[in-house]
């Protein structure tokens, strides 16, 4: 399966007015190298193993499989390295698209990202008023990067990050 997505910082909390209750996510990486990652995730009460490969602009290959919750938890606790990602994911419908808003906790607390999945790389997207600068191609905002270099180590506040990204 091909995943095509765009990623943005958020300019404000306006998205919260129409968001769902969100779901807790804990994820870590079993392997991560240029162009390939193997992720284990506990999302709510379910476990998943995901393989992502390649990056051609906005798209990459993605294969996700549900696995027993106990296996996912054990892999996170024993095999994932070095910093697990902890976040709450909210869904917000805007225009024709469903947006995923990730509010990070733990070592990435303070970081908030919005993603929108597309059917085609050139698909038009109506940007919500609460969306800030696009960071799709910036590797600092890849989850694999955040699992190795958490936001708390950046020595930059979210407000500073927004200001720097607008330039």
C-alpha positions in Angstrom: 0.0 0.0 0.0 1.2 3.5 -0.8 0.9 6.2 1.9 0.7 9.8 0.8 0.5 12.4 3.5 1.3 16.0 4.4 2.4 17.2 7.8 2.0 20.6 9.5 2.7 22.4 12.7 -0.4 23.9 14.3 -0.9 27.6 14.6 -3.4 27.4 17.4 -5.9 25.1 19.3 -8.9 25.9 17.1 -9.0 22.2 16.0 -10.0 21.1 19.5 -13.6 22.5 19.0 -14.4 19.6 16.5 -12.0 16.9 17.6 -13.0 13.5 18.8 -11.9 12.2 22.3 -8.6 11.0 20.9 -6.7 7.7 21.5 -3.5 7.1 23.4 -0.6 5.8 21.3 2.7 4.5 22.4 5.1 3.5 19.7 8.8 2.6 19.2 11.1 1.5 16.4 12.6 -1.9 16.1 14.7 -0.9 13.1 15.3 2.5 11.5 17.6 3.4 8.7 17.5 5.6 5.6 14.3 4.8 3.8 13.1 1.9 6.0 11.5 1.6 9.4 9.9 -1.1 11.4 7.5 0.3 14.1 5.6 -1.4 16.9 2.6 0.5 18.3 0.0 0.2 21.0 -3.0 2.2 20.0 -5.7 2.2 22.6 -6.2 -1.5 23.3 -4.7 -2.9 20.1 -1.2 -3.7 18.9 0.3 -3.1 15.5 3.5 -3.8 13.6 4.2 -1.4 10.7 6.8 -1.4 8.0 7.5 1.8 6.0 9.9 2.0 3.1 11.0 4.6 0.6 10.2 8.2 0.3 9.3 9.7 -3.0 8.1 13.2 -2.3 4.9 12.8 -0.2 4.6 9.0 -0.7 6.1 5.8 0.7 5.2 2.2 1.0 3.4 1.2 4.2 2.3 -2.2 5.5 0.5 -2.4 8.8 -0.5 -5.6 10.7 -2.5 -6.0 13.8 -0.6 -8.1 16.4 -1.6 -9.3 19.9 -1.6 -6.5 22.4 0.7 -8.4 24.8 3.3 -8.9 22.0 3.2 -5.2 21.0 3.7 -4.2 24.7 6.6 -6.7 25.1 8.3 -5.4 22.0 8.0 -1.8 23.1 9.4 -2.6 26.5 12.3 -4.8 25.3 13.2 -4.2 21.7 12.2 -0.6 20.8 15.0 2.0 20.9 15.8 4.5 22.4 12.9 6.8 23.3 9.3 5.5 22.8 6.9 8.0 21.3 3.9 8.8 23.5 1.1 10.8 22.1 -2.6 11.3 21.9 -4.1 11.2 18.4 -7.3 13.2 17.7 -9.3 13.2 14.5 -10.8 16.3 13.0 -12.8 16.5 9.8 -12.2 19.6 7.7 -13.6 19.9 4.2 -13.2 16.6 2.3 -10.4 15.3 4.6 -9.9 13.7 7.9 -7.0 15.3 9.8 -5.0 13.5 12.5 -3.7 15.7 15.2 -0.9 14.2 17.4 -0.3 15.9 20.8 3.0 14.5 22.0 3.8 13.6 25.6 6.8 12.4 27.5 10.2 13.3 25.9 8.3 15.0 23.0 5.9 17.0 25.1 5.1 20.4 23.7 5.1 19.2 20.1 1.8 19.1 18.2 1.6 18.0 14.6 -1.3 17.6 12.1 -1.3 15.1 9.2 -3.6 14.6 6.3 -3.6 11.5 4.1 -4.2 12.0 0.4 -5.3 9.8 -2.5 -2.7 11.4 -4.8 0.3 13.6 -4.3 -1.3 16.4 -6.3 -4.6 16.2 -4.5 -5.9 19.6 -3.4 -6.3 20.1 0.3 -8.4 22.8 2.0 -6.1 23.9 4.8 -7.9 24.6 8.1 -7.4 28.0 9.8 -5.6 26.3 12.7 -2.9 24.8 10.5 0.5 26.4 10.6 3.7 25.9 8.5 4.1 22.7 6.5 6.9 20.4 7.6 6.3 17.4 5.4 9.8 17.2 4.0 11.6 18.2 7.2 13.1 15.0 8.7 13.1 16.5 12.3 9.4 15.9 12.3 9.5 12.2 11.2 8.6 10.0 14.1 11.8 8.0 13.6 13.8 11.2 14.2 11.7 12.1 17.3 12.3 8.6 18.7 16.0 9.2 18.6 16.2 13.0 19.2 13.1 14.0 21.2 11.7 17.5 21.1 12.9 18.2 24.7 16.5 18.1 23.4 16.0 20.7 20.7 16.4 23.7 23.0 13.6 25.4 21.3 10.0 26.2 22.4 7.1 25.4 20.2 6.5 29.1 19.7 10.1 29.6 18.6 9.7 26.6 16.3 6.6 28.1 14.7 8.3 31.5 14.2 11.4 29.8 12.6 9.3 27.6 10.3 7.3 30.6 8.9 10.5 32.1 7.5 
